[in-house]
Amino acid sequence: MSAPKDTGVELERTILALLDQRAPTSTICPSDAARAVGTPDSWRSLMDPARKAAGRLVEAGEVEITQGGEVVDLTTAQGPVRIRRRADS
């Protein structure tokens, strides 16, 4: 089941807002956005929508996805990922 579209937009905005609060080279976890948007009981159900929101931000050229400090393709990445602002933005 996918999150309502407004939740996806809220997750995108939250990802960008969380990154704005950190140093330009810092990263966040998709769970940071899920926790910020969800409740203590619901945030886990927002993990997939948070990853999808991050994917849309990658497509928009806003962020990149990393694992172990290296940029990876979110569609093929397995396991935990991190989100950061694009290095050239």
C-alpha positions in Angstrom: 0.0 0.0 0.0 1.4 3.4 -0.9 1.1 6.6 1.2 -1.3 9.2 0.1 0.2 11.7 -2.4 0.2 14.5 0.2 2.2 12.3 2.6 4.8 11.8 -0.2 5.1 15.6 -0.7 5.3 16.1 3.1 8.1 13.5 3.2 10.0 15.3 0.3 9.7 18.6 2.1 10.8 17.0 5.4 13.9 15.4 3.8 14.9 18.8 2.4 14.2 20.6 5.7 16.2 18.1 7.7 19.1 18.5 5.3 18.9 22.3 5.5 19.4 21.9 9.3 22.7 20.1 8.8 26.1 20.8 7.3 26.1 20.7 3.5 28.0 17.4 3.5 25.9 15.7 6.2 23.4 12.9 5.6 20.1 11.8 7.0 18.5 8.4 7.1 15.1 7.9 5.4 13.9 7.0 8.9 14.6 10.5 10.1 12.0 11.8 7.7 9.5 9.0 8.5 9.8 9.7 12.2 9.3 13.4 11.7 6.2 12.9 9.6 4.7 9.9 11.4 3.9 9.1 15.0 5.8 6.8 17.4 3.4 4.1 16.3 3.2 4.8 12.5 6.6 5.9 11.3 7.8 2.4 10.3 4.9 2.3 7.8 6.4 5.4 6.2 9.8 3.9 5.5 9.0 2.8 2.0 7.2 6.1 1.2 10.3 7.9 2.6 12.6 6.0 0.3 10.3 6.7 -2.7 10.3 10.4 -1.7 14.1 10.4 -1.7 14.0 8.7 -5.1 11.8 11.5 -6.5 14.3 14.1 -5.0 17.1 12.2 -6.7 15.2 12.5 -10.0 14.7 16.2 -9.4 18.4 16.7 -8.9 18.1 17.8 -5.3 19.8 14.9 -3.4 21.8 11.8 -3.8 21.7 8.4 -2.1 24.8 6.9 -0.5 25.9 3.7 1.2 29.3 3.7 2.9 29.9 7.2 1.7 29.6 6.2 -2.0 26.7 7.4 -4.2 24.4 4.5 -5.2 21.3 3.9 -7.2 18.4 3.7 -4.9 16.5 1.3 -7.2 19.2 -1.3 -6.7 20.6 -0.5 -3.3 20.0 -3.1 -0.6 20.0 -2.3 3.0 20.3 1.0 4.8 20.9 4.1 2.8 21.7 7.7 3.5 20.4 10.9 1.8 22.5 14.0 1.2 22.4 17.1 -0.8 24.0 16.8 -4.2 27.6 17.7 -4.1 27.3 20.1 -7.0 24.2 22.0 -5.6 
